[in-house]
């Protein structure tokens, strides 16, 4: 069976990542443990780092979007 890969080149996927990033940035502290676990599963499904995997002290306000851009360049 062929592994299904996320089509990360679409504008919808880019917007989804942006919206999820915004949601987590403003609400992570208020999320339950189950909510945080689900967010981490979503990031893994998208092939992006979870909250705990992000580098601390980064000056990049959107580190997952930066990771997403890097992955796009590697695929080309």
C-alpha positions in Angstrom: 0.0 0.0 0.0 1.4 3.4 -1.0 1.8 5.9 1.8 -0.5 8.9 1.4 1.3 12.2 1.6 -0.2 15.6 2.5 -0.3 18.0 -0.4 1.5 20.8 1.3 1.7 23.0 -1.7 -1.9 24.1 -1.6 -3.0 27.4 -0.3 -5.6 25.7 1.9 -2.9 23.7 3.7 -0.9 26.9 4.3 -3.9 28.6 5.7 -4.7 25.6 7.9 -1.2 25.6 9.4 -1.4 29.3 10.0 -4.8 29.1 11.7 -3.8 26.1 13.9 -0.6 28.0 14.8 -2.6 31.1 15.8 -5.1 28.9 17.8 -2.3 27.2 19.7 -0.4 30.4 20.3 -3.3 32.2 22.0 -5.0 29.2 23.7 -2.4 26.6 24.6 -2.1 27.8 28.2 -5.9 27.4 28.6 -6.2 24.0 26.9 -6.8 20.8 28.8 -4.2 18.0 28.7 -6.4 16.2 26.2 -6.6 19.3 24.0 -2.8 19.7 24.1 -2.4 16.1 23.2 -4.8 16.5 20.3 -3.0 19.5 19.0 0.3 17.6 19.1 -1.3 14.8 17.1 -2.5 17.2 14.5 1.0 18.7 14.1 2.4 15.2 13.8 -0.2 14.4 11.2 0.9 17.5 9.2 4.5 16.4 9.6 5.4 19.5 11.6 7.0 19.8 15.1 4.8 19.7 18.2 4.8 22.4 20.8 7.5 20.6 22.9 9.7 20.0 19.8 9.9 23.7 18.9 13.1 25.4 19.9 12.7 27.7 22.9 13.8 31.3 22.7 13.3 31.4 18.9 12.8 34.9 17.5 10.6 33.5 14.7 7.0 34.3 15.5 5.8 31.5 13.2 8.3 28.6 13.6 6.0 26.0 12.1 5.4 28.0 9.0 9.2 28.4 8.7 9.5 24.6 9.0 6.8 24.2 6.4 8.6 26.5 4.0 11.9 24.5 4.5 10.1 21.2 3.7 8.7 22.7 0.5 12.2 23.7 -0.7 13.5 20.2 0.1 10.8 18.5 -1.9 11.5 20.6 -5.0 
